[in-house]
């Protein structure tokens, strides 16, 4: 199993950062424009049982990715798991921690690439670099939006 983690300090109260993530259009806002990803649906907000569905366009092959929220503690964390998609397994925890007047936002992902240890050895670095690129963008957008709101 591979692990990825990305954290940022956001100069906004935890409630503002959480509220930003509750937006109905949050997946559209946080999807980097250069990624071949289309948001198909987002139902249930951040609550347990919420569903997010994406279409990944890898060349001419569209891949369906469906994630379901399995845990939600308002102003603290929410977790989603892949129930259909390209990974063998995928668990993504979004954690919000208050640090004075700031919020530390941490995205932690545990995942397995289909094909076992050999696939992880050959492709793990590539997946990690794509995740780093995507979460750098997501955190920059979150920081920009939430710091403007709380000013």
PADO-582605 format. One line per 8 residues: number of its first residue (from 1); their letters; for each residue x, y, z of C-alpha. Coordinates in nm, 4 decimals. Example, Ala and Ser with C-alpha at 12.3 -4.5 7.8 and 13.67 -1.06 7.14 Angstrom:
// residues 2
1 = as = 1.2300:-0.4500:0.7800 | 1.3670:-0.1060:0.7140
END
This chain:
// residues 151
1 = xxxxxxxx = 0.0000:0.0000:0.0000 | 0.1239:0.3475:-0.0898 | 0.0678:0.6661:0.1093 | 0.0491:1.0304:0.0097 | 0.0048:1.3347:0.2333 | -0.0164:1.7069:0.1631 | -0.0719:1.9827:0.4228 | -0.1126:2.3596:0.4113
9 = xxxxxxxx = -0.1685:2.6371:0.6617 | -0.4650:2.8540:0.5671 | -0.5067:3.1929:0.7288 | -0.8769:3.1432:0.8017 | -1.0816:2.9893:1.0815 | -1.1599:2.6195:1.0590 | -1.5331:2.6908:1.0128 | -1.4617:2.8949:0.6972
17 = xxxxxxxx = -1.2429:2.6241:0.5454 | -1.5005:2.3547:0.6274 | -1.7825:2.5689:0.4862 | -1.5851:2.6149:0.1641 | -1.5643:2.2356:0.1277 | -1.9433:2.2107:0.1735 | -2.0120:2.4044:-0.1467 | -2.2193:2.2123:-0.4021
25 = xxxxxxxx = -1.9721:2.3080:-0.6768 | -1.6581:2.2276:-0.4725 | -1.5418:1.9456:-0.6995 | -1.5591:2.1694:-1.0059 | -1.3674:2.4412:-0.8204 | -1.0954:2.2063:-0.6934 | -1.0413:2.0055:-1.0141 | -0.7305:2.1384:-1.1893
33 = xxxxxxxx = -0.8268:2.2655:-1.5365 | -0.5479:2.0702:-1.7084 | -0.6605:1.7342:-1.5735 | -0.8711:1.5115:-1.7992 | -1.1427:1.4792:-1.5347 | -1.5143:1.5556:-1.5557 | -1.7336:1.5776:-1.2470 | -2.0423:1.3676:-1.3235
41 = xxxxxxxx = -2.2271:1.4044:-0.9914 | -2.1811:1.5117:-0.6319 | -2.4625:1.4133:-0.3940 | -2.4905:1.4330:-0.0169 | -2.2413:1.7072:0.0642 | -1.9748:1.5891:0.3082 | -2.2056:1.3542:0.4998 | -2.1570:0.9809:0.5443
49 = xxxxxxxx = -2.3010:0.8122:0.2361 | -2.2325:1.1082:0.0046 | -2.1334:1.0056:-0.3478 | -1.8979:1.1727:-0.5932 | -1.8625:1.0421:-0.9471 | -1.5982:1.1406:-1.1999 | -1.5052:1.0441:-1.5526 | -1.1322:1.0207:-1.6166
57 = xxxxxxxx = -1.0380:1.0487:-1.9820 | -0.7207:0.8500:-2.0341 | -0.6583:0.8749:-2.4057 | -0.9689:0.7402:-2.5725 | -1.0669:0.5343:-2.2708 | -1.3148:0.6915:-2.0262 | -1.2829:0.5509:-1.6740 | -1.5581:0.5848:-1.4154
65 = xxxxxxxx = -1.4463:0.6734:-1.0621 | -1.7017:0.6687:-0.7800 | -1.6168:0.7642:-0.4216 | -1.8363:0.7304:-0.1138 | -1.8000:0.9194:0.2135 | -1.7568:0.6823:0.5053 | -1.6813:0.9264:0.7855 | -1.7728:1.2860:0.8665
73 = xxxxxxxx = -1.6990:1.4908:1.1775 | -1.7966:1.8534:1.1040 | -1.5102:2.1039:1.1258 | -1.2705:1.8149:1.1808 | -1.2552:1.5562:0.9007 | -1.4276:1.3596:0.6305 | -1.3150:1.0418:0.4576 | -1.4026:0.8906:0.1236
81 = xxxxxxxx = -1.3210:0.5574:-0.0321 | -1.3240:0.4455:-0.3936 | -1.6135:0.2100:-0.4595 | -1.5487:0.1944:-0.8344 | -1.2471:0.3141:-1.0259 | -0.8934:0.2661:-1.1461 | -0.7229:0.1840:-0.8143 | -0.7159:-0.1474:-0.6329
89 = xxxxxxxx = -0.8073:0.0501:-0.3206 | -0.8248:0.4188:-0.2247 | -0.8984:0.5935:0.1035 | -0.8776:0.9739:0.1234 | -0.8997:1.1547:0.4560 | -0.9500:1.5329:0.4561 | -0.8464:1.6663:0.7977 | -0.8992:2.0174:0.9371
97 = xxxxxxxx = -0.6968:2.1200:1.2432 | -0.7204:2.4535:1.4191 | -0.3902:2.6224:1.4986 | -0.4625:2.9589:1.6547 | -0.6455:3.1686:1.3925 | -0.5291:2.9381:1.1124 | -0.6447:2.6036:0.9785 | -0.4098:2.3233:0.8871
105 = xxxxxxxx = -0.5649:2.1339:0.5978 | -0.4245:1.7845:0.5442 | -0.5131:1.5422:0.2676 | -0.3926:1.1891:0.3433 | -0.4395:0.9084:0.0913 | -0.3697:0.5371:0.1251 | -0.3970:0.3538:-0.2054 | -0.3048:0.0427:-0.3974
113 = xxxxxxxx = -0.2343:0.0343:-0.7696 | -0.3726:-0.2684:-0.9559 | -0.0970:-0.5159:-1.0340 | 0.0565:-0.5460:-0.6884 | 0.4042:-0.4550:-0.5747 | 0.5530:-0.4488:-0.9235 | 0.2960:-0.1968:-1.0472 | 0.3530:0.0116:-0.7336
121 = xxxxxxxx = 0.7284:0.0003:-0.7897 | 0.6949:0.1030:-1.1555 | 0.4049:0.3519:-1.1287 | 0.4039:0.4697:-0.7661 | 0.6392:0.7619:-0.8338 | 0.4186:0.8775:-1.1242 | 0.0943:0.8597:-0.9225 | 0.2656:1.0427:-0.6345
129 = xxxxxxxx = 0.3799:1.3230:-0.8672 | 0.0255:1.3599:-1.0114 | -0.1200:1.3717:-0.6595 | 0.1345:1.6333:-0.5499 | 0.0496:1.8496:-0.8518 | -0.3261:1.8143:-0.7930 | -0.3179:1.8855:-0.4190 | -0.0834:2.1803:-0.4594
137 = xxxxxxxx = -0.3500:2.3296:-0.6886 | -0.6401:2.2368:-0.4563 | -0.4705:2.3864:-0.1514 | -0.3773:2.7049:-0.3386 | -0.7412:2.7504:-0.4479 | -0.8683:2.6754:-0.0962 | -0.6199:2.9195:0.0555 | -0.7120:3.1940:-0.1912
145 = xxxxxxx = -1.0889:3.1488:-0.1498 | -1.0920:3.1072:0.2293 | -0.8456:3.3840:0.3106 | -1.0501:3.6299:0.0997 | -1.3726:3.5298:0.2773 | -1.2280:3.5648:0.6268 | -1.0567:3.9019:0.5594
END
